Amino acid sequence: MSYMENMPEVEMADISLLYPDGETMRRAGAGMSDARLPADTAEQLELDYLINLKSCDIASFFTSDPETIRYRQETFADMTAHPEIAHTLLKMLPLLSDITELRRMGADTGASTESYLYSITEVELYTSLMEHLKKGLLPLKDSLQSRAFRAFAERISYLTESEYYKDLNEKLNELTKRVREIKSITVGVNLDAQLRPESAGVLSVNNEYFKSGEILDRILRLDFKENEYTTIASLVPFRKNQSENQQMALSYAFDSAINEVFKTSIRSWKKVVQLYVLENTDFLIRMMPEIEFAVKASELMKNLTEKGVPLCRPEIRPMAEKAFTAEGLRNPVVAMKIDEEVIPNDFTFDEDGMIFVITGPNRGGKSVTTCAVGLAFILAQLGLLVPAERAVLSPADAIYTHFPTGSEDTIDKGRLGEECARLDAIFDTLTGNGLVLLDESLSSTGSYEASYIASEVLAGFSMARCRCIFSTHLHDLAASVDQINADCTPKGGVKIDNMVAAIDEGTRSFKVRRARPDGKSYARDIADKYGLSFDKIMAKIEKKK
């Protein structure tokens, strides 16, 4: 019975670490995402610093689908409970990369001996991969809770415990031994009347190497038969002093010999590679970006835990609720960069405030908190834990940032013009389910102009009914919140509220609180801290008299 007749009928159900069903997975693979994470948002929030992927763009995994998020939460819960899973997944990647490269090389060589040998090596890699997964994943099978890893373990169990897989290993060992035993070939060459090579053919395939000899020694000893693997002249490199035609002729003769010797076994083996190994590694190769993301994300969770940052599994609410509550929220980028404890903050979007204007002193926590909220959404919508003690959120369908870039097009538009153009572009695709994060926007112009433009923009965000944080030094903007609400809420806009980065007794607390700002008190505290209050200046002047 042939290999093909013995091949089992395997129903290749979709398996994914990140998507609950085949349709969701295929839509994501086709770039039909249900949520947008623009490249500048990922860059400005330093997402690559947290999860640096080599093979894909992390934005491709961003989703707003609650079911997909919960599915991933299960996956990462298993990886947290069993850290060895990440190690098993990580060791898969080089094997899968080698299989992918072998397929490419085999396709380039066509139906040659080289391509057949690539096929054998691919099967060796496949069996090594299966044994690695069998050893690393199956012992955990009964304790796995996630749908993803239970299905993954079930597939590996089926593939490695089938009679066909055992037969595949036996055939591999047999064929590999035969191939590895080939050390040389004996070629017969016919000559024409001028003693030039006319035709050639392979006499035998040998399991010993030929050795260099001298013709005079062989003639004097008359021991040709007893030393059949010792040449009558020195061995020379295969392609030395040969024309291209001669090299091609010898290569063709060699390939023909190997093909003839393994005419049935290697060719039928290649069919197995194409129809069995190909099928059973394709789903793993497709999973390579998912595997890299899962490993890197799991590593981030581990590093944050070691830094003492509390992590929670966020409760996912329907998008229409626009919910967001985070207690004890930390900024994970800051946590990874410093050795000190990160100051936690609470943050809530609700009916009294879907948009917040955060004011306060420089380096007082405004930007850190703004980014922390954005990163909480992103991590949650990637299916990960959130650096907070408790979190509830409705996914955003897109997250936009408007931060100073340092590379504004000042020639064509000027810096203010560039800032306004970027703000205008946000409104092109913004919906009521979006999240907008602005940090020191419109800082390139005077306070009056900036406050006027910013108030217009805030009114627009209110009418768009999105969630938004505007971190700013513009205290006049904060003072105009009541007027903007009076204009917009009767027309259906969402409410805007104020938050302040507090200073306690002249020292930054890095706490952000929901309150009306008092710009003068901040200025007074900062001036006093740096010795620039009128009283302290006068004290220095009097001291010099």
TORGU-696593 format. One record per residue (C-alpha): residue number from 1; y, x negated, z. Coordinates in Angstrom, 3 decimals. Layout:
BEGIN
[NUM; [Y; X; Z]],
...
***
This chain:
BEGIN
[1; [0.000; 0.000; 0.000]],
[2; [3.443; -1.414; -0.942]],
[3; [6.398; -2.064; 1.329]],
[4; [8.244; 0.888; -0.140]],
[5; [5.400; 3.315; 0.552]],
[6; [5.374; 2.240; 4.190]],
[7; [9.102; 2.621; 4.647]],
[8; [9.933; 5.280; 7.301]],
[9; [12.165; 8.237; 6.558]],
[10; [15.190; 7.614; 8.796]],
[11; [17.916; 10.212; 9.135]],
[12; [21.031; 8.054; 9.349]],
[13; [23.191; 10.161; 11.659]],
[14; [26.746; 8.919; 12.161]],
[15; [27.101; 6.589; 15.124]],
[16; [30.502; 5.536; 16.399]],
[17; [31.858; 4.129; 19.629]],
[18; [35.208; 5.843; 19.056]],
[19; [34.727; 9.074; 17.083]],
[20; [32.711; 12.099; 18.228]],
[21; [31.529; 13.205; 14.773]],
[22; [31.149; 11.999; 11.221]],
[23; [34.042; 13.986; 9.787]],
[24; [36.540; 12.629; 12.328]],
[25; [35.256; 9.119; 11.694]],
[26; [35.500; 9.443; 7.910]],
[27; [39.038; 10.843; 8.087]],
[28; [40.118; 7.914; 10.251]],
[29; [38.423; 5.468; 7.885]],
[30; [40.280; 7.011; 4.956]],
[31; [43.615; 6.543; 6.742]],
[32; [43.987; 10.285; 7.399]],
[33; [45.010; 9.832; 11.011]],
[34; [46.185; 12.740; 13.144]],
[35; [48.809; 10.552; 14.849]],
[36; [51.231; 7.799; 13.864]],
[37; [51.889; 4.525; 15.626]],
[38; [54.443; 2.675; 13.470]],
[39; [54.132; -1.091; 13.206]],
[40; [57.542; -1.698; 14.786]],
[41; [56.566; 0.463; 17.762]],
[42; [53.402; -1.565; 18.369]],
[43; [55.384; -4.790; 17.974]],
[44; [58.299; -3.819; 20.228]],
[45; [55.984; -2.577; 22.968]],
[46; [53.988; -5.858; 22.653]],
[47; [50.730; -4.049; 22.058]],
[48; [49.236; -7.068; 20.279]],
[49; [49.843; -9.096; 23.437]],
[50; [47.581; -6.690; 25.315]],
[51; [44.930; -6.141; 22.622]],
[52; [44.983; -8.758; 19.874]],
[53; [42.692; -7.739; 17.007]],
[54; [41.779; -10.060; 14.124]],
[55; [39.845; -7.762; 11.790]],
[56; [41.981; -4.613; 11.834]],
[57; [45.224; -2.952; 12.859]],
[58; [45.133; -1.388; 16.302]],
[59; [47.310; 1.487; 15.038]],
[60; [44.304; 2.669; 12.987]],
[61; [42.618; 3.718; 16.264]],
[62; [45.589; 5.701; 17.575]],
[63; [44.762; 9.416; 17.848]],
[64; [46.204; 12.615; 19.260]],
[65; [42.920; 14.552; 19.207]],
[66; [41.942; 15.425; 22.814]],
[67; [38.215; 15.548; 22.000]],
[68; [38.304; 12.085; 20.431]],
[69; [40.204; 10.720; 23.426]],
[70; [37.662; 12.169; 25.880]],
[71; [34.791; 10.792; 23.784]],
[72; [36.301; 7.316; 24.048]],
[73; [36.889; 7.713; 27.762]],
[74; [33.131; 8.177; 28.133]],
[75; [32.508; 5.056; 26.043]],
[76; [34.799; 2.877; 28.128]],
[77; [33.444; 4.341; 31.362]],
[78; [30.006; 3.018; 30.363]],
[79; [31.514; -0.368; 29.518]],
[80; [33.238; -0.484; 32.901]],
[81; [30.057; 0.482; 34.732]],
[82; [27.992; -2.039; 32.728]],
[83; [30.096; -5.149; 31.922]],
[84; [27.103; -6.695; 30.134]],
[85; [27.599; -4.205; 27.283]],
[86; [30.768; -6.028; 26.200]],
[87; [28.859; -9.321; 26.152]],
[88; [26.123; -7.762; 24.013]],
[89; [28.653; -6.316; 21.569]],
[90; [30.588; -9.566; 21.343]],
[91; [27.498; -11.561; 20.351]],
[92; [26.807; -9.072; 17.554]],
[93; [29.958; -9.960; 15.641]],
[94; [29.007; -13.434; 14.320]],
[95; [25.586; -12.144; 13.226]],
[96; [27.179; -9.252; 11.345]],
[97; [29.719; -11.611; 9.787]],
[98; [26.902; -13.866; 8.572]],
[99; [25.048; -10.908; 7.039]],
[100; [28.216; -9.800; 5.247]],
[101; [28.801; -13.301; 3.892]],
[102; [25.181; -13.649; 2.751]],
[103; [25.422; -10.410; 0.805]],
[104; [28.512; -11.677; -0.932]],
[105; [26.873; -14.993; -1.787]],
[106; [23.692; -13.270; -2.947]],
[107; [25.671; -10.992; -5.243]],
[108; [27.401; -14.023; -6.781]],
[109; [24.116; -15.814; -7.553]],
[110; [22.425; -12.898; -9.324]],
[111; [18.619; -12.678; -9.613]],
[112; [17.979; -16.334; -8.816]],
[113; [15.762; -18.173; -6.376]],
[114; [18.881; -18.820; -4.320]],
[115; [19.560; -15.092; -4.022]],
[116; [15.947; -14.490; -2.934]],
[117; [16.299; -17.123; -0.221]],
[118; [19.550; -15.487; 0.888]],
[119; [17.611; -12.238; 1.160]],
[120; [15.032; -13.837; 3.438]],
[121; [17.794; -15.275; 5.616]],
[122; [19.452; -11.850; 5.767]],
[123; [16.223; -10.315; 7.059]],
[124; [15.987; -13.110; 9.636]],
[125; [19.526; -12.293; 10.777]],
[126; [18.696; -8.583; 10.862]],
[127; [15.657; -9.082; 13.090]],
[128; [17.648; -11.453; 15.325]],
[129; [20.341; -8.791; 15.627]],
[130; [17.840; -6.061; 16.452]],
[131; [16.154; -8.223; 19.084]],
[132; [19.539; -9.033; 20.612]],
[133; [20.428; -5.330; 20.847]],
[134; [16.975; -4.453; 22.115]],
[135; [17.302; -6.986; 24.915]],
[136; [20.946; -6.227; 25.771]],
[137; [21.146; -2.450; 25.357]],
[138; [17.766; -0.809; 25.862]],
[139; [17.295; -1.840; 29.538]],
[140; [20.431; 0.244; 30.249]],
[141; [19.278; 3.239; 28.230]],
[142; [18.475; 5.560; 31.142]],
[143; [21.742; 4.814; 32.971]],
[144; [24.094; 5.260; 30.020]],
[145; [26.316; 8.338; 30.253]],
[146; [28.448; 8.300; 27.113]],
[147; [27.429; 10.062; 23.941]],
[148; [28.274; 6.938; 21.948]],
[149; [26.053; 4.465; 23.779]],
[150; [23.214; 6.923; 24.287]],
[151; [23.085; 7.516; 20.516]],
[152; [23.435; 3.782; 19.858]],
[153; [20.584; 2.930; 22.222]],
[154; [18.435; 5.693; 20.707]],
[155; [18.949; 4.269; 17.211]],
[156; [18.090; 0.721; 18.298]],
[157; [15.022; 1.984; 20.150]],
[158; [13.827; 3.842; 17.057]],
[159; [14.400; 0.896; 14.733]],
[160; [12.788; -1.765; 16.927]],
[161; [9.795; 0.249; 18.109]],
[162; [8.669; 1.570; 14.723]],
[163; [5.505; 0.256; 13.092]],
[164; [7.527; -0.592; 10.028]],
[165; [9.775; -2.943; 12.028]],
[166; [6.720; -4.702; 13.456]],
[167; [5.256; -5.036; 9.968]],
[168; [8.592; -6.358; 8.752]],
[169; [8.498; -9.115; 11.357]],
[170; [4.961; -10.076; 10.399]],
[171; [5.817; -10.245; 6.702]],
[172; [8.961; -12.200; 7.522]],
[173; [7.009; -14.796; 9.496]],
[174; [4.441; -15.103; 6.740]],
[175; [6.936; -15.443; 3.926]],
[176; [9.270; -17.703; 5.872]],
[177; [6.389; -20.045; 6.594]],
[178; [5.484; -20.195; 2.903]],
[179; [9.075; -20.879; 1.872]],
[180; [9.669; -23.453; 4.597]],
[181; [6.499; -25.306; 3.552]],
[182; [7.864; -26.032; 0.081]],
[183; [8.858; -29.701; 0.010]],
[184; [8.582; -30.647; -3.657]],
[185; [7.434; -29.599; -7.125]],
[186; [5.515; -31.480; -9.791]],
[187; [7.027; -31.225; -13.268]],
[188; [5.237; -31.942; -16.532]],
[189; [7.471; -33.093; -19.405]],
[190; [6.515; -33.220; -23.111]],
[191; [8.189; -35.885; -25.256]],
[192; [9.036; -35.966; -28.924]],
[193; [8.323; -38.887; -31.325]],
[194; [11.353; -40.767; -29.977]],
[195; [10.096; -40.259; -26.396]],
[196; [12.890; -37.822; -25.610]],
[197; [12.189; -34.829; -23.327]],
[198; [11.236; -31.893; -25.484]],
[199; [9.939; -29.285; -23.037]],
[200; [9.094; -29.105; -19.353]],
[201; [7.119; -26.974; -16.952]],
[202; [6.161; -26.966; -13.293]],
[203; [2.600; -28.108; -12.562]],
[204; [2.565; -27.372; -8.844]],
[205; [4.591; -26.491; -5.782]],
[206; [3.859; -28.952; -2.973]],
[207; [4.122; -29.038; 0.799]],
[208; [4.822; -32.802; 0.902]],
[209; [7.806; -34.881; -0.148]],
[210; [7.516; -37.500; -2.891]],
[211; [8.135; -41.123; -1.902]],
[212; [9.721; -43.924; -3.905]],
[213; [7.402; -46.530; -5.408]],
[214; [7.490; -49.453; -7.822]],
[215; [5.567; -49.300; -11.095]],
[216; [4.184; -52.879; -10.780]],
[217; [2.741; -52.219; -7.321]],
[218; [1.076; -49.043; -8.540]],
[219; [-0.463; -50.797; -11.569]],
[220; [-1.746; -53.746; -9.553]],
[221; [-3.266; -51.522; -6.853]],
[222; [-4.643; -49.027; -9.352]],
[223; [-4.408; -46.314; -6.676]],
[224; [-2.656; -43.516; -8.574]],
[225; [-5.027; -40.803; -7.352]],
[226; [-4.981; -41.830; -3.734]],
[227; [-1.173; -41.871; -3.649]],
[228; [-0.261; -38.844; -5.733]],
[229; [3.053; -38.320; -3.879]],
[230; [4.289; -41.883; -4.417]],
[231; [6.312; -42.217; -7.589]],
[232; [5.906; -45.156; -9.965]],
[233; [9.681; -45.682; -9.869]],
[234; [12.396; -45.166; -7.292]],
[235; [13.513; -41.608; -6.620]],
[236; [17.051; -40.870; -7.790]],
[237; [19.411; -38.002; -6.864]],
[238; [18.651; -34.846; -8.818]],
[239; [21.935; -34.697; -10.736]],
[240; [22.714; -38.406; -11.018]],
[241; [23.757; -39.540; -14.511]],
[242; [22.756; -36.200; -16.019]],
[243; [24.717; -34.177; -18.486]],
[244; [25.549; -30.594; -17.679]],
[245; [22.862; -29.411; -20.117]],
[246; [20.231; -31.599; -18.461]],
[247; [21.175; -30.297; -15.030]],
[248; [20.941; -26.716; -16.252]],
[249; [17.545; -27.372; -17.849]],
[250; [16.072; -28.845; -14.682]],
[251; [17.573; -26.101; -12.518]],
[252; [16.141; -23.489; -14.851]],
[253; [12.700; -25.134; -14.684]],
[254; [12.828; -25.193; -10.903]],
[255; [13.960; -21.562; -10.617]],
[256; [11.268; -20.472; -13.034]],
[257; [8.616; -22.219; -10.969]],
[258; [9.726; -20.691; -7.676]],
[259; [10.062; -17.277; -9.260]],
[260; [6.571; -17.568; -10.673]],
[261; [5.021; -18.686; -7.386]],
[262; [6.722; -15.895; -5.412]],
[263; [6.839; -13.430; -8.241]],
[264; [5.386; -10.558; -6.233]],
[265; [6.235; -11.380; -2.630]],
[266; [9.884; -12.429; -2.914]],
[267; [10.856; -9.828; -5.481]],
[268; [9.299; -7.000; -3.495]],
[269; [10.890; -8.477; -0.376]],
[270; [14.307; -8.276; -2.001]],
[271; [13.715; -4.573; -2.584]],
[272; [13.096; -4.171; 1.137]],
[273; [16.384; -5.922; 1.862]],
[274; [18.222; -3.635; -0.518]],
[275; [16.654; -0.376; 0.623]],
[276; [15.835; -0.908; 4.277]],
[277; [17.751; -3.790; 5.831]],
[278; [20.849; -2.851; 3.862]],
[279; [20.694; 0.707; 5.170]],
[280; [20.017; -0.277; 8.746]],
[281; [22.783; -2.861; 8.944]],
[282; [25.442; -0.915; 7.068]],
[283; [26.210; 1.291; 10.065]],
[284; [26.572; -1.818; 12.229]],
[285; [28.825; -3.589; 9.731]],
[286; [30.945; -0.452; 9.550]],
[287; [31.223; -0.567; 13.339]],
[288; [32.578; -4.155; 13.405]],
[289; [36.261; -3.150; 13.849]],
[290; [35.246; -0.631; 16.520]],
[291; [33.177; -3.264; 18.309]],
[292; [36.040; -5.781; 18.289]],
[293; [38.467; -3.156; 19.605]],
[294; [36.034; -1.990; 22.316]],
[295; [35.412; -5.558; 23.502]],
[296; [39.106; -6.550; 23.537]],
[297; [40.162; -3.288; 25.215]],
[298; [37.441; -3.639; 27.843]],
[299; [38.653; -7.189; 28.477]],
[300; [42.204; -5.892; 29.036]],
[301; [40.977; -3.349; 31.585]],
[302; [39.076; -6.097; 33.382]],
[303; [42.111; -8.426; 33.429]],
[304; [44.417; -5.714; 34.776]],
[305; [41.928; -4.899; 37.528]],
[306; [41.767; -8.574; 38.491]],
[307; [45.577; -8.576; 38.646]],
[308; [45.383; -5.796; 41.232]],
[309; [46.784; -3.114; 38.912]],
[310; [45.346; 0.339; 39.686]],
[311; [43.812; 2.078; 36.668]],
[312; [43.121; 5.773; 36.283]],
[313; [41.447; 8.010; 33.740]],
[314; [44.261; 10.261; 32.510]],
[315; [43.773; 13.989; 32.347]],
[316; [44.331; 15.058; 28.743]],
[317; [46.175; 18.319; 28.288]],
[318; [46.778; 20.306; 25.045]],
[319; [49.497; 18.867; 22.843]],
[320; [51.543; 22.084; 22.975]],
[321; [52.039; 21.715; 26.741]],
[322; [53.995; 18.459; 26.263]],
[323; [52.839; 17.419; 29.707]],
[324; [53.357; 13.987; 31.201]],
[325; [53.122; 12.987; 34.825]],
[326; [52.405; 9.482; 36.054]],
[327; [52.308; 8.463; 39.691]],
[328; [52.544; 4.786; 40.529]],
[329; [52.994; 3.804; 36.874]],
[330; [53.032; 0.076; 36.056]],
[331; [54.001; -1.777; 32.898]],
[332; [50.796; -3.615; 31.825]],
[333; [52.648; -6.247; 29.751]],
[334; [54.713; -7.255; 32.764]],
[335; [51.609; -7.195; 34.967]],
[336; [49.828; -9.613; 32.632]],
[337; [52.810; -11.989; 32.444]],
[338; [53.732; -12.409; 36.111]],
[339; [51.861; -13.306; 39.268]],
[340; [53.902; -11.040; 41.531]],
[341; [53.104; -7.391; 42.161]],
[342; [54.614; -5.014; 39.611]],
[343; [56.849; -2.370; 41.187]],
[344; [55.358; 1.101; 40.516]],
[345; [57.398; 4.097; 39.458]],
[346; [56.760; 7.814; 39.127]],
[347; [57.723; 9.586; 35.929]],
[348; [57.509; 13.215; 34.774]],
[349; [58.534; 15.156; 31.702]],
[350; [59.051; 18.833; 32.629]],
[351; [61.123; 21.910; 31.808]],
[352; [64.168; 20.433; 33.535]],
[353; [63.913; 17.166; 31.675]],
[354; [62.084; 16.462; 28.409]],
[355; [64.716; 13.838; 27.604]],
[356; [66.002; 11.273; 30.092]],
[357; [69.016; 8.994; 30.050]],
[358; [68.274; 5.994; 32.268]],
[359; [71.247; 3.975; 33.452]],
[360; [71.622; 1.175; 35.940]],
[361; [72.214; -2.559; 36.220]],
[362; [70.930; -5.114; 33.745]],
[363; [67.411; -6.306; 34.588]],
[364; [67.094; -3.430; 37.029]],
[365; [63.947; -1.853; 35.589]],
[366; [65.297; 0.442; 32.860]],
[367; [63.577; -1.257; 29.924]],
[368; [60.402; -2.006; 31.871]],
[369; [60.011; 1.662; 32.794]],
[370; [60.820; 2.882; 29.285]],
[371; [58.116; 0.620; 27.839]],
[372; [55.674; 1.529; 30.624]],
[373; [55.845; 5.204; 29.623]],
[374; [55.287; 4.356; 25.956]],
[375; [52.341; 2.092; 26.759]],
[376; [50.820; 4.753; 29.016]],
[377; [50.780; 7.158; 26.055]],
[378; [49.336; 4.544; 23.701]],
[379; [46.586; 3.356; 26.047]],
[380; [45.641; 6.941; 26.887]],
[381; [45.523; 7.922; 23.210]],
[382; [43.380; 4.892; 22.436]],
[383; [40.936; 6.302; 24.986]],
[384; [41.644; 3.695; 27.673]],
[385; [42.533; 3.822; 31.331]],
[386; [46.213; 3.993; 32.236]],
[387; [47.875; 1.566; 34.702]],
[388; [48.809; 4.221; 37.243]],
[389; [47.385; 5.877; 40.327]],
[390; [47.294; 9.264; 38.566]],
[391; [48.253; 10.417; 35.094]],
[392; [48.313; 13.687; 33.150]],
[393; [49.524; 13.834; 29.567]],
[394; [49.614; 15.791; 26.361]],
[395; [49.176; 13.421; 23.410]],
[396; [52.125; 12.619; 21.161]],
[397; [51.677; 12.936; 17.410]],
[398; [53.887; 9.855; 16.890]],
[399; [55.677; 7.286; 19.048]],
[400; [58.967; 5.829; 17.840]],
[401; [60.947; 2.963; 19.306]],
[402; [64.555; 1.969; 18.736]],
[403; [65.072; -1.413; 20.378]],
[404; [67.473; -4.232; 19.478]],
[405; [65.576; -6.250; 16.856]],
[406; [67.738; -9.336; 16.602]],
[407; [67.331; -9.266; 12.809]],
[408; [69.693; -6.495; 11.736]],
[409; [70.910; -6.402; 8.164]],
[410; [74.486; -7.330; 8.989]],
[411; [75.405; -8.251; 5.387]],
[412; [74.759; -4.912; 3.725]],
[413; [75.312; -2.482; 6.587]],
[414; [76.514; -4.398; 9.602]],
[415; [74.605; -4.217; 12.868]],
[416; [75.877; -0.768; 13.790]],
[417; [75.042; 0.541; 10.347]],
[418; [71.525; -0.853; 10.632]],
[419; [71.032; 0.750; 14.046]],
[420; [72.255; 4.102; 12.744]],
[421; [69.985; 3.858; 9.684]],
[422; [66.947; 3.273; 11.900]],
[423; [67.888; 6.218; 14.109]],
[424; [68.333; 8.422; 11.068]],
[425; [64.887; 7.397; 9.773]],
[426; [63.261; 8.628; 12.984]],
[427; [64.464; 12.158; 12.319]],
[428; [62.799; 12.111; 8.886]],
[429; [59.319; 12.492; 10.426]],
[430; [59.988; 13.470; 14.051]],
[431; [58.353; 16.670; 15.341]],
[432; [58.491; 18.414; 18.681]],
[433; [55.301; 16.601; 19.708]],
[434; [56.765; 13.139; 19.173]],
[435; [57.861; 10.591; 21.779]],
[436; [61.027; 8.540; 21.190]],
[437; [61.911; 5.440; 23.225]],
[438; [65.405; 3.975; 22.910]],
[439; [66.462; 0.819; 24.723]],
[440; [70.120; -0.237; 24.688]],
[441; [70.613; 1.467; 21.340]],
[442; [74.088; 1.327; 19.757]],
[443; [75.025; -1.668; 21.893]],
[444; [76.558; -3.309; 18.809]],
[445; [79.752; -1.252; 18.986]],
[446; [82.374; -0.315; 21.521]],
[447; [81.651; 1.974; 24.445]],
[448; [83.608; 4.940; 23.037]],
[449; [81.995; 4.881; 19.597]],
[450; [78.546; 4.212; 21.052]],
[451; [78.782; 7.083; 23.541]],
[452; [79.950; 9.498; 20.857]],
[453; [77.158; 8.608; 18.406]],
[454; [74.557; 8.545; 21.197]],
[455; [75.575; 12.023; 22.394]],
[456; [75.125; 13.350; 18.860]],
[457; [71.704; 11.702; 18.654]],
[458; [70.655; 13.097; 22.048]],
[459; [71.690; 16.573; 20.933]],
[460; [69.513; 16.099; 17.858]],
[461; [66.523; 15.070; 19.957]],
[462; [67.111; 18.088; 22.193]],
[463; [67.011; 20.423; 19.215]],
[464; [63.913; 18.635; 17.859]],
[465; [62.322; 19.494; 21.241]],
[466; [60.638; 16.107; 21.526]],
[467; [60.113; 13.914; 24.566]],
[468; [62.540; 11.022; 24.762]],
[469; [63.803; 8.216; 27.001]],
[470; [67.198; 6.624; 26.327]],
[471; [67.679; 3.469; 28.416]],
[472; [71.349; 2.504; 28.217]],
[473; [74.348; 0.807; 29.753]],
[474; [76.546; 3.682; 28.512]],
[475; [77.537; 5.510; 31.694]],
[476; [79.809; 7.809; 29.686]],
[477; [76.679; 9.035; 27.887]],
[478; [74.999; 9.833; 31.179]],
[479; [78.092; 11.737; 32.255]],
[480; [77.951; 13.871; 29.098]],
[481; [74.422; 15.196; 29.762]],
[482; [75.633; 18.478; 31.253]],
[483; [77.811; 19.202; 28.234]],
[484; [75.005; 18.416; 25.780]],
[485; [72.681; 20.757; 27.701]],
[486; [75.321; 23.484; 27.678]],
[487; [75.593; 23.167; 23.896]],
[488; [71.888; 22.822; 23.038]],
[489; [69.744; 24.791; 25.480]],
[490; [71.150; 28.209; 24.426]],
[491; [70.107; 27.278; 20.876]],
[492; [66.536; 26.428; 21.932]],
[493; [66.947; 22.751; 22.719]],
[494; [65.060; 21.071; 25.564]],
[495; [66.890; 19.911; 28.661]],
[496; [68.191; 16.396; 29.204]],
[497; [68.267; 14.816; 32.666]],
[498; [69.454; 11.561; 34.223]],
[499; [67.553; 8.748; 35.907]],
[500; [68.946; 5.626; 37.543]],
[501; [67.589; 2.151; 38.174]],
[502; [68.434; 1.850; 41.815]],
[503; [70.066; -0.939; 43.786]],
[504; [69.378; -0.986; 47.505]],
[505; [71.972; -2.850; 49.554]],
[506; [73.088; -4.903; 46.576]],
[507; [69.569; -5.893; 45.507]],
[508; [67.650; -4.557; 42.514]],
[509; [64.691; -2.502; 43.715]],
[510; [63.236; -2.006; 40.191]],
[511; [62.727; 1.611; 41.222]],
[512; [63.824; 4.263; 38.747]],
[513; [64.753; 7.580; 40.295]],
[514; [65.728; 10.968; 38.970]],
[515; [69.396; 11.256; 39.963]],
[516; [72.929; 11.374; 38.660]],
[517; [74.344; 7.897; 38.017]],
[518; [77.304; 6.371; 39.780]],
[519; [78.460; 3.616; 37.470]],
[520; [81.154; 2.366; 39.826]],
[521; [78.718; 1.811; 42.684]],
[522; [76.474; -0.332; 40.441]],
[523; [79.407; -2.386; 39.238]],
[524; [80.670; -2.792; 42.802]],
[525; [77.242; -3.904; 44.069]],
[526; [76.773; -6.393; 41.234]],
[527; [80.289; -7.801; 41.662]],
[528; [79.703; -8.201; 45.379]],
[529; [76.292; -9.855; 44.858]],
[530; [77.774; -12.534; 42.606]],
[531; [80.895; -13.073; 44.687]],
[532; [83.197; -11.370; 42.207]],
[533; [84.468; -8.502; 44.342]],
[534; [88.187; -8.657; 45.051]],
[535; [87.572; -9.296; 48.765]],
[536; [85.267; -12.263; 48.095]],
[537; [87.559; -13.707; 45.453]],
[538; [90.489; -13.455; 47.863]],
[539; [88.430; -15.093; 50.594]],
[540; [87.909; -18.147; 48.355]],
[541; [91.564; -18.255; 47.396]],
[542; [92.685; -18.075; 51.038]],
[543; [90.161; -20.784; 51.966]],
[544; [91.860; -23.259; 49.620]],
[545; [95.296; -22.762; 51.145]],
***
